[in-house]
Amino acid sequence: MKSATRRGLRVRVGGAVASGLIAVGVSFAPGATAADVQSEQWYLGPMQAEKMWKTSTGEGIKVAVIDTGVNPDTPSLKGQVLADEVPEHVAYGATDDYAGHGTTMAELMVGTGADGGLQGLAPGAEVVPYRVPLGNELSAKEEKLAPTSAEAIKAAADSDVRIISMSIGSAAYEPEDEAAVKYAASKGKILVASVGNSGQDSGYIEYPAAYPYVLGVSSIDDKSHISDFGQSGNYVDLVAPGENLPAYCNGNFEKYCHNLNGTSFSTAITSAAAALIWSAHPDWTANQVTRALIDTAGRKWPKDKPTATAGYGTIRPRSVLADPDYDAGEPYSDPLRKENTQEGEKLVTEIPPASASSKPSAGATAPSQGAAGSSEDKPAAGSDDAKAMAADASGDGSSTLWIALGAAAAVLVVGGGVFAVLRARRAN
């Protein structure tokens, strides 16, 4: 980890050194044939992206990307980045990506694939960029001007974004960050973060993934084996593709590097999956979208026994989109209420009351319903030690826990009360 800064510990990009992802193998410049880069996105076929896009492309959903900034001028992101919607007090450098990491994550989420760029899983969605100091990339002057992660999360919570994607991680607990996360949850946002890349034996999950109300995501490879580099523990909630993928080599945006690994990728893809589901069901709450991700996750183990390496399983958004009558359950019932308690006790803490704007906006519209494929998703197979998980026939897998506000919490928060809960410890 990097050294501490003003206002807390520096965070690093999940799955990468702060200066960018480490490349192994060849690289291709944007503008090369689409097959060059997009063929590396091996998960698009197995997840049946083309079929999902007949039902939902993520239209109407905004995703906050808290990262190294997002370059809105790459071919794949033109028209996809809502730079004007970043609140002024946290807007410094939002569109000046100093490492290429944030732009890669944005392309994986909403990229159009134009001119040989990365193809986003939710190309109809849009991103709102936030640049925070990661590693030692920024000068001392730039760090003072840039928002902290807590400031960025709170600003996103006060906006009309529905999903906050954070492919970043730190070993240090920061009370300001936890407070910001709880505030965002009280506003009805889904928060997604990478669990870290220090390995399954590291003994901890990185923050913000380890905070309550954050969906922690680890990685699988193209054989649906749990990635050895993905950190394991109590706060792994889902797994998604995170190995052998392309990303910008650096902040020059001259080329993509290939065969990269990291839970950063998994986080972006999971955020995009949530956008697909929420777009198809714009009146659902964060609880319902979360429940849909959990209930349809690919796993071999019982749903009530999430594992330390894969949580509830591999994301399978197509399973939701393929069923126009899918029942996501009660809107204000926490699908992970058990996990949101610590030994059955509730932790009382101050959370600002949620306003009416915390509910899904009425203006969001879903794309027209279309065929989402007729083949049935099959449950993934897993090894006894949960270190490997075979994907279903369609390649979709699933996992884990997410913390959303439960019925009791929602009532108290909306009423201006103070209430929050912590996740229960999970056996490894």
C-alpha positions in Angstrom: 0.0 0.0 0.0 1.0 3.6 -0.5 1.7 6.0 2.2 -0.9 8.2 4.0 -1.9 11.6 2.6 -3.8 14.5 4.0 -7.4 13.4 4.7 -6.7 9.7 5.0 -5.0 6.9 3.3 -4.3 6.8 -0.4 -6.3 4.2 -2.2 -5.1 2.1 -5.1 -6.9 0.9 -8.1 -8.3 -2.6 -7.5 -6.4 -5.1 -9.5 -3.6 -2.7 -10.6 -0.7 -0.7 -9.4 -1.7 2.9 -9.2 0.3 3.9 -12.3 -1.7 1.5 -14.5 -2.3 -2.2 -15.1 0.7 -4.4 -15.7 0.7 -5.7 -19.2 1.7 -9.2 -20.2 1.9 -9.8 -24.0 1.1 -7.7 -26.9 -0.8 -4.4 -27.2 -3.2 -2.9 -29.8 -3.8 0.7 -30.6 -7.4 2.0 -30.6 -8.5 2.1 -34.2 -7.3 -1.4 -34.8 -10.0 -3.8 -36.0 -12.7 -4.3 -33.3 -11.9 -8.0 -33.3 -8.4 -7.3 -31.9 -9.5 -5.8 -28.6 -13.1 -7.0 -28.3 -12.1 -10.6 -28.9 -10.2 -10.3 -25.6 -13.5 -9.6 -23.9 -14.2 -13.3 -23.7 -17.2 -13.0 -21.4 -19.4 -11.1 -23.8 -20.3 -14.3 -25.8 -20.9 -16.6 -22.8 -23.0 -14.0 -21.0 -25.0 -13.7 -24.3 -24.6 -9.9 -24.4 -26.3 -9.6 -27.8 -29.4 -11.3 -26.5 -29.5 -9.2 -23.4 -29.3 -6.0 -25.4 -32.5 -6.9 -27.1 -34.1 -6.4 -23.7 -31.9 -3.9 -22.0 -28.8 -1.9 -22.9 -28.7 0.1 -19.6 -30.5 3.0 -21.1 -31.6 5.6 -18.5 -29.1 4.5 -15.9 -26.2 6.7 -14.7 -23.2 5.2 -13.0 -20.7 7.2 -11.0 -17.1 6.0 -11.7 -14.9 6.9 -8.7 -11.4 6.2 -10.0 -8.5 8.0 -11.8 -10.8 10.1 -13.9 -12.5 9.3 -17.2 -11.4 10.5 -20.7 -14.6 11.3 -22.5 -12.9 11.6 -25.9 -11.9 8.0 -26.6 -13.9 6.6 -29.6 -15.7 4.1 -27.4 -16.8 6.8 -24.8 -17.9 9.7 -27.1 -21.3 10.7 -25.9 -21.2 8.3 -23.0 -19.6 10.5 -20.3 -21.7 13.1 -18.5 -18.9 15.4 -17.4 -21.2 18.4 -17.0 -23.1 16.5 -14.2 -20.1 16.3 -11.9 -20.8 18.7 -9.0 -18.4 21.6 -9.2 -16.9 21.2 -5.8 -15.6 17.7 -6.7 -15.1 18.2 -10.4 -11.4 18.9 -10.5 -9.7 16.7 -13.0 -12.7 14.5 -13.5 -12.0 14.1 -17.3 -8.3 14.0 -17.0 -7.5 10.4 -16.4 -3.8 10.2 -15.3 -3.5 6.4 -15.4 -6.0 5.1 -18.0 -7.6 2.9 -15.4 -10.8 4.9 -14.9 -11.3 5.2 -18.6 -10.9 1.5 -19.0 -13.5 0.8 -16.3 -15.9 3.2 -18.0 -15.5 1.6 -21.4 -16.1 -1.8 -19.9 -19.4 -0.5 -18.5 -20.8 1.8 -21.2 -18.4 1.8 -24.1 -19.9 1.6 -27.6 -16.9 -0.3 -29.1 -16.5 2.4 -31.8 -13.3 2.4 -33.7 -12.0 -0.8 -32.1 -12.5 0.3 -28.5 -13.7 -1.8 -25.7 -17.3 -2.9 -25.8 -19.3 -2.0 -22.7 -21.7 -4.5 -21.2 -24.3 -1.8 -20.7 -23.7 0.5 -23.8 -27.0 2.4 -23.3 -26.0 3.6 -19.8 -23.9 6.7 -19.1 -21.1 7.4 -16.6 -20.4 10.4 -14.4 -16.7 10.6 -13.7 -15.0 11.4 -10.4 -11.2 11.6 -10.0 -9.6 10.8 -6.7 -5.9 10.5 -5.7 -4.8 6.9 -6.2 -1.2 5.9 -5.4 1.4 8.6 -6.0 0.4 9.7 -9.5 -0.7 13.3 -8.6 1.3 16.2 -7.5 0.8 17.6 -4.0 -1.0 20.6 -5.6 -3.3 18.3 -7.6 -4.1 16.2 -4.5 -5.2 19.3 -2.6 -7.6 20.2 -5.4 -8.9 16.7 -6.0 -11.8 15.3 -3.9 -11.3 12.6 -1.4 -13.1 9.3 -2.0 -15.5 10.2 0.8 -16.3 13.5 -0.8 -16.8 11.9 -4.2 -19.1 9.2 -2.8 -21.2 11.8 -1.0 -21.5 14.0 -4.1 -22.5 11.0 -6.1 -25.1 10.1 -3.5 -26.6 13.5 -3.8 -27.0 13.2 -7.6 -29.3 11.1 -9.7 -26.8 8.3 -10.4 -28.1 5.0 -9.3 -24.9 3.0 -9.1 -21.5 4.0 -7.6 -18.7 1.9 -9.1 -15.4 1.9 -7.2 -12.6 -0.2 -8.7 -10.3 1.0 -5.9 -9.1 -0.4 -2.6 -7.2 0.3 0.6 -6.2 -1.8 3.6 -7.1 1.1 5.9 -10.4 1.8 7.5 -11.5 5.4 7.2 -14.5 6.6 9.2 -15.2 9.4 6.7 -15.5 6.8 3.9 -17.8 4.6 5.9 -20.0 7.5 6.7 -20.2 8.4 3.0 -21.0 4.9 2.0 -23.9 4.7 4.6 -25.1 8.1 3.4 -25.2 6.8 -0.2 -27.0 3.7 0.8 -29.6 5.8 2.6 -30.1 7.6 -0.8 -31.0 4.3 -2.5 -27.8 3.8 -4.4 -26.1 0.5 -5.2 -22.4 0.6 -4.3 -20.0 -1.8 -5.9 -16.3 -2.2 -5.1 -13.3 -4.5 -5.8 -12.2 -6.8 -2.9 -8.5 -6.5 -3.8 -5.8 -8.4 -5.5 -3.4 -9.5 -2.8 -4.5 -13.1 -2.9 -6.9 -15.4 -1.1 -4.5 -15.8 1.9 -4.2 -12.1 2.5 -6.6 -12.4 5.4 -8.7 -9.3 4.7 -10.9 -7.6 2.1 -10.0 -4.1 1.1 -12.1 -1.0 1.7 -14.5 0.2 0.5 -15.6 -3.3 -0.4 -15.5 -4.2 3.3 -17.8 -1.4 4.4 -21.5 -2.2 5.1 -23.7 -1.4 2.1 -21.1 -2.1 -0.5 -21.2 -5.1 -2.9 -17.8 -6.6 -2.8 -16.7 -8.3 -6.1 -13.9 -10.8 -6.8 -12.8 -12.4 -10.0 -13.1 -15.5 -12.1 -11.2 -16.6 -15.3 -12.6 -17.8 -18.6 -13.0 -21.3 -17.1 -15.0 -19.8 -14.2 -12.3 -20.7 -11.7 -12.0 -18.3 -8.8 -8.9 -16.1 -9.4 -6.1 -16.8 -6.9 -5.3 -13.1 -6.7 -8.8 -12.2 -5.5 -8.9 -11.5 -1.8 -11.2 -13.7 0.2 -13.1 -13.3 3.4 -16.4 -12.2 4.9 -17.2 -9.4 2.5 -16.9 -11.1 -0.9 -20.4 -10.9 -2.4 -20.2 -11.7 -6.1 -17.7 -12.8 -8.7 -17.4 -11.7 -12.3 -14.8 -11.9 -15.1 -11.5 -10.4 -14.1 -8.7 -12.3 -15.9 -6.9 -12.0 -19.3 -8.6 -8.8 -20.3 -7.5 -5.6 -22.1 -7.0 -2.2 -20.7 -5.3 1.1 -21.6 -1.6 0.8 -20.9 -1.4 4.3 -19.4 -2.9 7.7 -19.5 -1.7 8.4 -23.0 -4.5 6.3 -24.4 -2.4 5.3 -27.4 -2.9 1.6 -27.0 -4.5 -1.2 -25.1 -2.4 -3.8 -23.2 -3.6 -7.4 -23.1 -3.8 -10.3 -20.7 -4.4 -8.1 -17.6 -5.9 -9.3 -14.3 -7.8 -7.7 -11.5 -10.9 -7.3 -9.5 -11.2 -3.9 -11.0 -12.5 -5.5 -14.2 -14.9 -7.6 -12.1 -16.3 -4.6 -10.4 -16.9 -2.6 -13.6 -18.7 -5.6 -15.2 -20.9 -6.2 -12.2 -21.8 -2.5 -12.1 -22.8 -2.8 -15.8 -24.9 -5.9 -15.0 -26.7 -4.0 -12.3 -27.4 -1.2 -14.9 -28.9 -3.7 -17.4 -31.3 -5.0 -14.8 -32.2 -1.6 -13.4 -32.8 -0.2 -16.8 -35.2 -3.0 -17.6 -37.0 -2.5 -14.3 -36.6 1.3 -13.6 -39.2 1.2 -10.8 -37.2 -1.3 -8.7 -35.3 -0.3 -5.6 -31.7 -1.0 -4.9 -32.9 -3.9 -2.7 -34.7 -5.5 -5.6 -31.8 -5.1 -8.1 -29.5 -6.6 -5.4 -31.8 -9.4 -4.7 -32.0 -10.2 -8.4 -28.2 -10.4 -8.7 -28.0 -12.6 -5.7 -30.9 -15.0 -6.5 -29.8 -15.6 -10.1 -26.1 -15.9 -9.3 -24.5 -19.1 -10.6 -23.4 -21.4 -7.8 -23.3 -25.0 -6.7 -23.6 -24.3 -3.0 -26.8 -23.4 -1.1 -27.7 -19.7 -1.3 -27.8 -19.4 2.4 -24.2 -20.5 2.7 -22.1 -18.0 0.7 -18.4 -18.8 0.4 -15.4 -16.7 1.4 -14.0 -16.7 -2.1 -17.1 -16.4 -4.3 -19.9 -15.3 -2.0 -23.2 -16.0 -3.7 -21.7 -16.9 -7.0 -21.2 -15.5 -10.5 -23.3 -12.7 -11.9 -25.9 -13.8 -14.4 -28.0 -10.7 -15.4 -29.5 -12.6 -18.4 -31.4 -14.8 -16.0 -33.3 -11.7 -14.9 -33.7 -10.1 -18.3 -34.9 -13.4 -19.9 -37.9 -13.5 -17.6 -40.3 -10.5 -18.1 -42.3 -11.7 -15.0 -39.3 -11.9 -12.7 -40.3 -11.2 -9.1 -37.6 -9.3 -7.3 -39.5 -9.3 -4.0 -40.3 -6.6 -1.5 -38.8 -3.2 -2.4 -37.9 -2.3 1.2 -36.9 -5.7 2.5 -33.1 -6.1 2.7 -32.1 -9.3 0.8 -29.0 -9.5 3.0 -30.4 -8.6 6.4 -28.7 -11.5 8.1 -25.3 -10.4 6.6 -26.0 -6.9 7.7 -25.9 -7.7 11.4 -22.9 -8.4 13.6 -23.8 -11.4 15.8 -27.4 -10.4 15.6 -26.9 -6.9 17.0 -27.6 -3.7 15.2 -25.1 -0.9 15.2 -26.7 2.5 15.7 -25.1 5.3 13.9 -26.1 8.6 12.4 -27.3 8.5 8.8 -28.8 11.6 7.2 -32.5 11.1 6.4 -33.1 10.0 2.8 -35.2 12.4 0.6 -37.8 11.5 -1.9 -35.1 11.7 -4.5 -33.5 8.6 -3.2 -36.2 6.6 -4.9 -35.8 5.5 -8.6 -36.5 8.5 -10.8 -39.7 8.4 -12.7 -38.0 9.7 -15.8 -35.9 6.6 -16.3 -37.3 4.4 -19.1 -36.5 0.8 -20.0 -35.8 -0.3 -23.6 -38.5 -2.2 -25.3 -38.8 -5.8 -24.3 -37.3 -8.3 -26.7 -36.2 -11.9 -26.8 -33.5 -12.6 -24.3 -32.7 -16.1 -25.4 -34.4 -19.4 -24.9 -31.7 -21.6 -23.4 -31.8 -22.1 -19.7 -28.9 -20.8 -17.5 -27.5 -23.8 -15.6 -26.0 -23.5 -12.1 -22.3 -23.3 -11.9 -20.3 -26.1 -10.5 -17.8 -25.5 -7.7 -15.0 -27.3 -6.0 -15.3 -28.4 -2.4 -12.9 -25.6 -1.3 -14.8 -23.0 -3.3 -11.6 -22.1 -5.2 -13.0 -23.1 -8.5 -16.4 -22.6 -9.9 -17.5 -23.9 -13.3 -19.7 -21.6 -15.3 -23.1 -22.6 -16.7 -23.5 -23.4 -20.3 -23.9 -19.7 -21.1 -20.8 -18.7 -19.2 -22.7 -16.7 -16.6 -21.7 -17.3 -13.1 -22.6 -15.8 -9.8 -21.9 -15.0 -6.2 -22.2 -12.9 -3.3 -23.4 -10.6 -0.6 -24.5 -7.0 -1.0 -25.7 -4.7 1.7 -28.8 -2.8 1.0 -31.1 -0.9 3.4 -33.6 -3.3 4.9 -37.3 -2.6 5.7 -36.7 -1.5 9.2 -33.7 0.6 8.3 -35.5 2.2 5.4 -38.5 3.2 7.6 -36.2 4.7 10.2 -34.0 6.5 7.7 -36.8 8.0 5.7 -38.3 9.1 9.0 -35.2 10.9 9.9 -34.0 8.4 12.4 -30.6 6.9 12.9 -30.0 3.2 12.0 -27.4 1.1 10.3 -26.2 -2.4 10.5 -23.0 -4.3 9.9 -22.5 -7.6 8.1 -22.2 -10.8 10.0 -18.9 -12.6 10.0 -18.8 -15.4 7.4 -16.8 -18.6 8.0 -14.1 -19.1 5.5 
